[in-house]
Amino acid sequence: MTDIEMMDVLLSRDGNQAHYVASDPKATYCLVKPGVDLQAYNPAFTEWVPGARADYSLMPPGGLREHFAKSVVSTQGLPMSFLQVETVEEGFAWYTANTKYPAEVCQMLAKYEWGDLRYTTPKEFRNQKKRNKKKKEKQQVMTIRRSDPILLHFD
């Protein structure tokens, strides 16, 4: 007897079917959402979304649901791709790909979630903002170049 592995899960674009692909073709099967009228529903005209493009939401375990009771996490869960992020760079890439926030906000969210920004107090944050502003102003002053030549006259 050989081991059978689940290779992929394909979801229908309308959300009514899931096609589970296994290493053994005999173990491959389809599930149809309960409540779908099978007389009117024709699975032959279904568009499929590859499993690599699907992102499953995971719900918090029972003991932590009280902790997340007032947040969206308690009702919708967290996407699996979000839970696999480990560094600030990966988090920045995740936020830019999955949200409509500008790059600056995505960078800040990634630093907050996976970096050291989470432990920054509001006063430290304001000071960092001032330092960054001063650095930018200083760099702009230093990079200004004169386009006209400087003439020296010796008498």
N, C-alpha and C positions, 0 to 999 in steps of 0.2 A: 504494500500500500504506500502510495506516495503522498507527500504533503502538498496541499493546495494552498496557494497564496492569492490574496486579492491584489490584482494588478492596478486597477483603476476604477473609478466611479464616474460615469457620465450622467449628467443631469439634463433633462429636457429644458428647453428655453422657457416653456410655459410653466414649468415647475410641477407638472403632473406625474412625471416618471423619473425613475432612477434606474440606470442600467449598470449592474455590478459585473465587472469583467474579472475573471479568475484565470489562473495559470492553466487550469483544465477547462476546456470548452464546455464540458458537461456540467460544470459547477457555476457557469455564468447564468445570471438571471436578471429579470426586470421586476421592479415594484411600481405599482400604480398607486397614486395618492387615494386614500379612502374618500368616498363621497363623489368620485368622478363618474359620470354616467358613461359606462362602457359602450352603450349602444350608439351614442353620438360621438364619442371620442375615437379618433382614428390614429393609432400610434404610428402608422406608416408615414404620416406627414409631419413627423416630429423633428424639430431641429435640436441637435445635441450640442451640449457644451462640454469640452474636455475636462476631465477631472483636475488637471493641472491649473485650469483657470477658475475653478470653484474654490471658494474660501469658506470653510465651515465655521460657524460660531459655536464656541464652547461655553456652557453655562458654569457658573461657580459651583463648587461642591456644596452640599446641604449645610455644612457648618459655617460657611462663609456667606451664605445668602443674606443673613441678617446684616452683615457688614456692608453689603452692597445694596441694601433694600431701597434706598432713595435714588439710585443711579440707573442709567440705561443698562448697565451690565446685568442687573437682576432680571430684566425682561428680554434682552436681545443677546446677551453673552458677548464674549470677545472673539474676534476672528482668529483663526489658528495661525495665520501668517503674522499677526501682531504679537502673538505669544512666542513665536520663534525668533524674534529680533533680540540681539544680545548687545550690540554696540550702538553708539550714537550715529555713526555713519549709516548703518543698516536702518536705524529708526528714521533718519532723515529721508532715505530713499523710500521707506514704507509710507511715510506721511505725504511725500510729494506724489507718489503713485496713487494713493487711495483717498486723498482729500483734495479740496479745491483751495487750500490755504496758500498764500504766497510763500516763497522760499524762506524768508526771514522767520515767519511764524513756524514753519515746519522745523527749522533748525532749533528754535527755542523749545518747541514741544519735545523734540528728540532729546535735547539736553536735559530737559526736566525729567523725562521718563527714564532715560538710561544713563544720564551723566550726573554731574555734581550740582546741577542747577536746582534740584529738588530741595537741597539743604541750604539754599541761599535765602537769607532774610530779605524783606523788602528794602531795607536800607542798603544792604550790600548790592542788591540788584540796581538800585538807583545810582550808586557809586560806580558800578561797572559800566552803566549806560553813559555816565558823564565821562569816564576815562576813554571809552570807545569814541565818543564824539570829539574829545580833544585830540586823540590820535589821528582821526580822519582829517581834522582841520590842520594839524601840523603837517601831515603828509601832503595835503593839497598845497600848502604854502611852500613846502620844500620842492615840489615837482613843477612849480611855475618856472618856465624858462623864457628868457627874452628872445624874441626872434630877430631883433635888430642888433647889428654888431656894436661892440663897444670900441670906441675910437679913443686912443691915447695920443695926445699931442705933446711933443717934446720941443721946447723953445730954446 
